[in-house]
Amino acid sequence: MPDSMAEMLRQDMQCEGLLECLHGLKDLDRECFETVANSDEALTVDEIADRVERERSTAYRSIQRLLQTGLIGKEQINYDQGGYYHVYYPTDPDEVADDMQRLLNDWYAQIGTLIQEFRSKYADEVEPPSAVEN
């Protein structure tokens, strides 16, 4: 991860990098998201764990982070003889993009406020150097 915003802007970013940047996801989270998003059908935790080659509990933690961020959804499937299991599917990309846009707008507004605070705080404390007379 870059140390500064300037470094981040110089990098060749991919759209998947937004998931990590805006939602604080880890590499495994992104990998699980891509697995769910690229599947033609909803997947169980076991199926996701198999595809990302991780233990079920490790994949489950990533799935929980993805659910919390709204990147994936969950549906309960009931067995005829009792019991149930869950399957996971990707959230509509337009909904995810709209959510990312809202996050970015909120961040931009907060940064704008901080910049204005910086300007106000230091405007009176720093005087430009006076011109040297000949």
ABEGO torsion letter per residue (X at the ends): XBABAAAAAABBBBAAAAAAAAAGBBAAAAAAAAAAAABABBBBAAAAAAAAGBBAAAAAAAAAAAAAAGABBBBBBBBAAEEBBBBBBBBBAAAAAAAAAAAAAAAAAAAAAAAAAAAAAAAAABBBBBBBBX
